[in-house]
Amino acid sequence: MKKGLIILGILCSFSSVFGQTDINDARTNFSVGQTVTIRGVAADGGELGPIRYIQDVTGGIPVYGPSSVSGISRGDSVEITGELKDFSGLLEIDPITNVNNFGAGTEIAPWVITISNLGETFEGRILQFDDITFPDAGSTFSGGTNYDFTDGTNTGELRIQNGSDLVGVTIPSGPQTLVGLGSEYNGTYQVLPRDNNDIFPYAAPDKKIVVEVDGTSFLNGNTAYIGTTVSTPITIKNIGVNNLTISGTSITGPEAGDFSTDIVAGAIAGGGETNNTLTFTSGGNGSRQAVLEINSDDPDDPTFVVNIYAIGNDDLATEPTDGATALTFSNVKAYTMSASYSPSTDAENYIVVWKKGSAPTGAPVDGENYLRGDVIGDAQVAYIGSGTSFTPRGIRANTDYYFDVYSFNGYGNFTNYNQTNVLSGNESSTGEQIGNYYNGISSLSPTLIDDLTTLINPHNFSSYFLYKTIMMDQFEVRDTTNGESFVECAYSGERKVFSGPFDWTATGYSREHTYAHSWMPTFPADNPEEAEYVDYHNLYPTNLAQANSPRSNLPFGIITGPVVFNYLEGSVGEIADGSYVYEPRDDQKGNLARAIFYMATCYNGPNGTGDDWSIPSNQDQDVLKNWHFGDLPDNYEIARHELIYETQNNRNPYIDSVDFACFVNFSDMTYDEDCALSLDENIVESNLVVFPNPSNDMVYVQVNGINIEKLTITDMTGRVVGEFNSEMAVKINVKDFNAGSYILNITTDQGSAQRKLIVQ
């Protein structure tokens, strides 16, 4: 789902001005995580499972939801509202929040394309491929299996879904026509036939025009980006059986005088072709554009349009006269945010750079072609494309992010950026969103463990498979230079760089069970998948061969003897008694301790799985507790925690309130009345929650499990502007406060702390 420049430029520009109007607009001008409403006709009715591919004249997009789409039949006219999601490269709407079914509509005819055109432009659409063959002809189709199809030069991928009535059907031989939905999985574009009627013998048309520009099959209405090339080959083919008559050509547009062609009127025999040339002679600087029309007696494409985009004498496109305006932010959370802006009046594309903590100081350079993740000055490219919204990757909690939006025209090394009308803005991600989640929970109660177990279990189930979509694609994967991505190994600190969508096998990564699977009293818990096996609080991405496998089910500890294995910051070695432990990098030590504490608490006893989830006897809990208190939750862990909370609807108490761990003996899962923890100011600080922050409405303040004796609010001059007394949680209405920074002074019987509050 590489969201790039969509060919339907006129439609894009109109939708940007007047708001979302069609599917192409939703695909182009809205980002993953944003809510869209689309209206179209369903191209399938359940043949592919709990998904429907909705079509309109501008494009197609799948919508997913077992309960939401069950009443939608093929040909139904529907209006659907939901959130854009990247599912292994496929842009889809999931979850669906509203469906209006208007009954039978007019189905959109398949787009007839060639295999070479199969790609992002046609993802989600109903497609047709003519005169193709199957290399596996004579065998039978199997469910959940991919098959090649070819036109003799190019090869495409066909997928047969489980449950399809094509399963068991003999793969036909000879030339065929294939109809199906354009899909994508992990960077590979696929065609999904709906049923047996979508594959049938090919019948050559009476006459049919095919145009190739510079050796590449060209779609009617596409744009030929020829740069400064003087002569561009244009081949006109007739793939029909009878003569195709070219009646003439015309070149129109603002710089029509720069272009000429030697295409002549006349007949092209069935199966024949003519070789021609488009000649460009620049008449000035900047963007040089025109429209070539080829007229014929093709019944489907009587006028074949080639949009021409060349570059003038200065080797740069024409600079936009103005920039984008009105940068706004939405869906702001600890782990994500989206932004949108109003378009420039004449820009073709936008590049967004961002920086943490302060405004970017660099600017894009004319003639340079940037990719997402590239570094410009002291900032990084967050987005580049024709859309008017974006969702940056790598948001972490409690962090200020600054953005600059530049408009530009051109392509490749001919880009020309407007470096004067720069749109700037900043937004802060949120922090912990605890609310009243722990109301009634006290660390001083001997029933603390059972109380926490009851609170966090049961919870929503999300599969092992979906961890990739939810945790990797939406959170762990970040941008690096050259349009590539990287993921960080939790144990070793390795930064694995890769191209295209994230894939476990291709990267050699895995989902590591911090509380080892074999430690679980329910082992094996993976077939079928049990909640404890797929619990996202316990799973972290690691290098399979260099971290996951060496750790295996070893206890964690501090190596004091010989090291027998090392990879970057993760090692296996001996401790004093001669046994082996795994020691990860320092940044993961507190995280893994809290994951183990969570698992031992969540699934322990009758309110859990009914089993004893005490940690193994060879796992030193003192090591884990030292790591827990020595490596407190950082902004990465807080952001990750909030995403899992939204997914599973349960929290890890040991992230939210670090002192809980002191009161639990994890070796036998009993309450520790002799907790040696000193509840000093550091503990008050680590349990202090202020949310949302920044805010312009209600702000909630609490110290988890500790009564607030007094809270005062002062402005930056020291003047007291608010005061509250003796409450477990304080609600502050800041609607009438002036925008700016304030200091919260919190006093409890176990210490005090301060926190900065920003009023917007």
Helices and strands as residue ranges (DSSP letters): H 9-18, H 23-29, E 35-42, E 51-56, E 59-64, E 76-87, E 90-104, E 111-112, G 115-117, G 120-122, E 126-132, E 145-150, E 155-160, E 176-185, E 188-192, G 196-198, E 199-201, E 209-213, E 216-218, E 223-227, E 231-238, E 244-252, G 256-258, E 259-261, E 266-268, E 273-280, E 287-296, E 303-311, E 325-330, E 338-342, E 349-356, E 375-376, E 379-385, E 389-390, E 400-409, G 412-414, E 416-417, E 423-428, H 448-456, H 467-467, I 468-476, E 478-479, G 481-483, E 485-488, E 495-498, H 504-507, E 509-513, G 517-519, H 531-534, G 536-538, E 539-543, I 544-548, H 549-551, E 563-567, E 570-574, E 580-583, H 586-602, H 621-630, H 635-648, H 653-656, G 658-663, E 664-665, E 670-671, H 681-687, E 688-691, E 698-703, E 708-715, E 720-727, E 729-733, E 740-748, E 751-759
